[in-house]
Amino acid sequence: MSPQPSHVVAIIGGATAGAEVARRLAERNAEVVVFDMNPRPYGKIEDGLPRWHKALRAKEYASIGERLAHPSVHFVPRTKIGRDVGFAELVRDWGFSSVVLACGAWRDRPLPVEGADAYAGKGLIYQNPFIIAFNHAREPDFAGQRFPIEDGALVVGGGLASIDVAKLLMLENVRKRLEVRGIHADVEEMEKKGIPATLAEHGTSIADLGLQGCTLFYRRRAEDMPLMEMPADATPERAAKVEQSRKHILNKAKEKFGFAFEPLSIPERLIVEDGKLVGLVLRRARVEGKKLIPTDETFERRGSAVISSIGSIPEPMPGVSMNGELFPFTDLTLGRMSDFPSVFSAGNVVTGKGNIIASRKHASLVADDMVEKFLGLDPAGHDGEEKLIERAMAPVAEQAEAIAAKIDQLPRIPAHMLAEVRARVRARQAQVGYPGDFAAWIKQVTPDGFE
């Protein structure tokens, strides 16, 4: 380890935001220890994006790996703060100059229907574990929860992630029906070509396969969907253009992947039979100006499962009080909390957004053609989608630089505390079997055939 760093900083979470903060601190002569709850530090890049985003995933893996392989950055995998090491213990007892929260938003926002969570795993599926299972189910040692992917599911959502869920359901069910006919269809290839084009090559259609398809329910209108963020200073002309682009993106997704869409539909009650959630009672709504107004009309929809994709929020940290869905930040720019003055925060843990490309501040930079590339709606598929991440990550880069500059102003770490921190870090690395070499570790923990 570096002999005389100015500071030693712990970062909780090694993905895009954590790796960026680590790089900027290391460049300022700080020693950095990155804790990640998983064997691999790729976060939402690995577990939040469906596996067909291959080029984007490869680029981000390389970027994160380059940052975490810096000689002044030390990786501690398989360590969840709050479970394996207490948060207050890490902040106050390990001797770090500062701690940076960069652990993202992994908890699904609860489906807002009374009693819904009692049926999680009994007809109700949440987006985060659903996508994780889809991405890792082919691994022989995958120990996470697995979910049946059945025809006729109901998806509650409205953002980019909910469209990916609907795509996944349609692609997998088409693939399975084709397999029954002795036709092998690769999901990644089908996602690129689109379902109608793929089926046309085999002389069939969704209806001919006997598929009902899934339906995406959204409480507002298509033009209100957060597929593109609305700039805060949007003129009426700019606002109209964004709304039109949102409708255009949704229509292209429906055309290419075959799912249905029900706008102005608010989930209100559960339909439960034999202890399983089998559908929803929804209330129709109307929009007046910016107001959503429920009507007197309700309707029922039944399905093979209800998949909730209404957003991700940070997981609570034992020992830290929450302010609603977020940590009790007193400074959103640097993600600071009054109870822990040496703690800073970066990325989605501050915003409470689980979508890796969401960025209100830089919304004007996120063009509709980039969103189409991200969703695979462009004729070239996902080619060039990494530019969307680069643009949307600009606020994180700014935040990381501001945090690094602030930490740089703290008193230098004394030699005896430096030695204590290093000893604790080495002990934890040994406990989880980390050999001290990032590239060797990644090679060791990456399953055969997995990118």
N, C-alpha and C positions, 0 to 999 in steps of 0.2 A: 504494500500500500504506500501511497505518497508519504514521504517523511514529515513534511511540515505544511499541511493544509491550513488555510485560514479558518475554515469551519468544517464541521461534519454534519451533514443534513440527511435526515431520513425522508424518503418519499414513499407514500403508501399508494401503490398502483404503478405498474411499469409500462402501460400502453402509451398511446400517442401523447397525451398531456404529460404523464409522468416522465416519459423519456425525453421530452422537450425541455422540461424543467431541469432534469438531470444534466443534459448537455450544457445548458447555459450556466449552471452552477459549477460544473467541472471546468469550464473555460475560465471561470473566475477564481481558480485555485481552491475550490472547495472539494472535499471528499464526500461522495454521495453513496448512500446505501438505499437501494430500491427493494422494497418488500412487495411481493405479489402473492395473491392467494392461490394462484394456479401454477402448474409446472412451467408453463410458457407465459410470457408477459404480454400477450397480444390483445387482451381485453375484447372490446366490441369488434375489433377487426377480425378476430377469430370466431367469436361466439355470438356476435350480433348481426353479422352479414351472412346471408345464405351463401352456401359454398360456391355458387356460380360466379361470384365476384373474384375470380382467380387473379387477374392482373392487378387489381387494386390491392388484394390481400398480399400478394408477393412483394409489391412495392413498399407497402407499409411495414411488412415484416422486416425487410431489409433496412428501412429507415430506423425502426425501433432497435434492431439488432446493432446497427452501427453506433447508436447513442449509448446503449447499455454495455457495449464492449469497450468503452473508453477506459483506460487504465485507472482513472480516479473514480469510476463508478463500480459498485459492488452489488451483485444481485443476490437476493435471498428469496428463493421460490417457496411455494407450498407453506406460506406463512400468512394467515389471515389475522390482521390486527383487530383486536376485540375478541378473538377466539384463542389463538395460539399465543399472542402477546397482547396484554391489555393496552388500550390506547393511552390512558393516563400514565401507565408504567413506561411506555415508550417515550412519551413527551417529557416526563419529569425525572425518570430514574436512569435511563440509558446513557445520558450525557450528551445527547445531540444538541447542536447549536439551535436547530429548528427542525420542525416536522412539516412536510407538505402533503396535504390530502390530494390525491389525484386518482381516487378509486372509482370514479365514474358513477353511473346511475344504473343499478342492476335489479332493483326491486320494481316489479310491475305495479303500476297504479291500480288499486283495487277496482274491480268492476262495480260501479255505483248502483248496485241493486241489493236491497236488504237480504241478508242471508247467503249471498253468492259464494263467499269463500268457504262455506261449509261443503261445497260441491267441487272444490278444486281437486282434480284427479278423478272426479265422478261426473264427468260430462263437461266440466269447466276446465279449460286449459289456458294458461297464461303464455304470452308471447316469448318471453326470455327463455324459459326452459324448453319451449317448443322448438325454437331455432337452434339452441344448443344441441338438442337431441338430433335434429336433422343433420347438423354439421358433423356430429361425432358418432352417429349410430353405426357406421361401417367399421369403427375401430373395435377389435375383438375384446379389449379390456375396458370399454366404456362402461362406467358404473353409474352414470346418471339416469334420471328418469326417462323412459321411452314412452312415446305416445302413438296410438293408432292414427293413421292419416286416412280418413274415410271420406267418401263422397257426401255432399250435402251439408257441410259444416256451416255454421253461422259465425261470421267474423265481426266483432264490434271494434271499430277504430275510425280511421280517417286520415292518418298520416302516411308517410313513406313506408314505415315499417309494416303497417297493416296491409298495404298493397303487396309487399313481399310475402306476407303470410298467405294472402289470397293466391298469389302466383304459385307458392309452394304447394298448396292444396291441389290446385288444378293440375300442375305438372306431374305430381306424384300419382294422382288418381288416373290421369291419362296414361302414364307409363305402365301402371299396373294392369289396366284394361288391355293395353297393347300386348303386354307379356302373355296374357291369357290366350291371345290369338297367335302367339308364337313370334311376335314382332318385338325385337329389342330396341328400345328408344332410350338414349342417354339424356338424363335430365338437363345437364348443362348445355348440350347441343340443342335440345328442344327449347330451352329458355332463350337461346340466341335466335333461333328461327321463328319461334312463336308456335303456339299450339295448332291453329288452323292450317298453317303451311306444312307443319310436320304431318298432320293427319291427311292432308291432301295428297302427300307423296305416297301414302299407303291406301288411298282410295276410300277413306272413311271420314267421320266427323264426330264431334262431341255427342251429338244426338244419336248417331249410329252406334256409338259405344255404350249408350244407355246411361250416360252420366247426367246427374241433376246439376252438378256444379255447386260451388260455394257462393255465398252472398255476403257482401260487405255492407254493414249498416253504419250510417254516420248521422249524428244528431243534427248537423246543419246541412247546407247545400254543397254541391260539388265545388262551386266557386269559393267556398269558405275553407276548403280543405287545406291544411298546412303543408301542402306539397312544395310550395314556395313561400318563404316568409314575406310578409308585407312590410316594406320599409316604414319606419315610424313617421317619416316626413313625406310619404307618398302623396303626390298630387292626385286629383280625381282621375286624370288621364292615366297616370302610372298605376293607380289602384285598379282601374278597369282592365288594364293590360295584364296585371298579375292574376286577377280573377279569371280572365279568359284563358290564360296559360294553364291555370289549375284545372279547368274543365277539359282543356285539350289533352293534358297529360293523363287524366283519369280515363277519358274516352279511348285513348290509344292503348292504355293498359288493359281495359276491358276487351277491346278488339283483339289484342295479341294473345291474351291468356284466358279469355272466356268466362270470367267471373261476373256475377250480377252485382248491382249496386242499388241500395235503398237509402235515399237521403231523408233528412227530416224525420228520423226515427230514433226515439229515446227509449232505451231499455228501462222497463218499469217493474216487471215481476218475473219470477222464475216459473217455468213449467217443469215440475218434478214428478217422475213416475218411478215407483219401485226403488226409491232412494237415489235416483240418478237424474241429473239435469238433462232434459230432452228438448228444451226450447225456451223461448222468451215471449213475454207479452210486451209489446212496444207501443209507445204513444206517438202519434203523429204530431208534428210541430210545424210552425210557420215562422218566417223571419220578417220582422218589421224594422227596417233600419239595421241596427246592430243587435237588436234584441231577438232572442229566441223565445217564442211563445208556444207553450204546449196547447194542443187543442183537446177537444172532448173525444176524439177518435182514437181507439186502440185497436191493435190487431195482433194475432199470434203467428209466430213462425217456429217450426220445429226443425231440428237438424241432428246430425250424427254427433256433433259436439258444438260447444260455444267457445270460441277462441277470443280472448280479450286482448286487444292490442291498442290500448288507449294511452300509452306512454310509460316511460320508466322514470323512477325517482331514486335517490340515493338510499342505500340500506342504512338503517340506524346503526350507530356505533355504540356498543355498550360503554357507559360512562359519559356519554355526551347527550345532553338534552336536545330534543328536536323542536324546531319552530314550524309546526305543521309538517309538511313533506320534506322540508330542507333543514340543514344544520342552522343553528342560530347565528348567522353571519352578521357582523356589525359593519363589515366593509366588503361589498361584493366584488370590488375590483381585485383585491388581493385575497379574498376569501378568509377573513380573519374572524376570530371568535373571542369575546371578552374573557371567557373562563380559561382560555389557553392562548396567552399572548404570543407564544413562540410558534404558533401554528399558522400556516398559510394554506390556501387551497387553489386548485386550478382545474379547468375543464368542466365536465358535466356534473361533477359533484357540487359545483357552485350553482350552475344554472338549473339543475334538476331535469336536464334533458338527456334522454338515453340515445337520441338519434345523433350519430357521429357527424352528420353534416348540417345540423341545425345551428344557425348563427343569426340572431336578430340584428346584431350590430352591423354585420356585413351582408345583410340580405340582398342589397342591391347588386352585389357581385355574383349572386347565384342565379345564373340565367336558366331559362326553361330548357334549353338544349342540353345543359349539363345535367339537369335533373332527369331528362329523358335517357341520357347515357347511363346514369346510375340505375335507373329502373329497367335497363335493357330494351328501351323503346326505340332507340336510334337504329337505323339500318345497319350501322357498324357494330351493333351490340353495345358492349361496355367500353369500347375503345375510347380512351381519353377520359374516363370517369375520374381518374386520380386527380385531375385538375380541380374537380369539385371539392375534394377533400382539402387540397392545398388552399383553396380560397376560403373555405369554411373554417380552416384551422388557424387563419390569421389572428383571430382574437386570442387563441391559446398561446401563440407565439408572443404576442404583446404581453399577455398576462405572465408568462414564464419569465420574460425579461424583467418585468417590474418586480416580481418576487425575488429573482436572483439579485437584482440591484439592492433591494431592501435587506436581504440577508447579508449581503456583502458589507453592510454598514454595522453589523453586530460585532461585539467584542470577539477577538480571536479566541479559539478554543485552547485552554491550557494543555500542556503536554500530558499530564497525568490523566485528564479526562479523555483525551484522544486515545490513549492506550486502553482505557477501560471500554470505550465504545468498540474499538477494534476487536478486543477479546470477546465481547458479547456477540458481535457479528459473526466472527469465526465459529463460535460455539453453535450458533443457530444454523449456519451453513452446513456444519458437520452433522447436525441433528437431522437435517432434511436430505443429506447425501449430496449436497452441491459440491462439485470438485474445485470450484474457484475459477473455472474457465467457461465463459458464457457460451462460446460456439460449441464446445464439447458437450456442454449440458443440453443445449437445444437439440443437438444430434441424438443424444441419449434418450430424450423424452419425446421425440417426434415419432409417432407410429409409422411403420412401413406403409408406403403408398399415400401418406398424408402430407399435404404441402406445409 
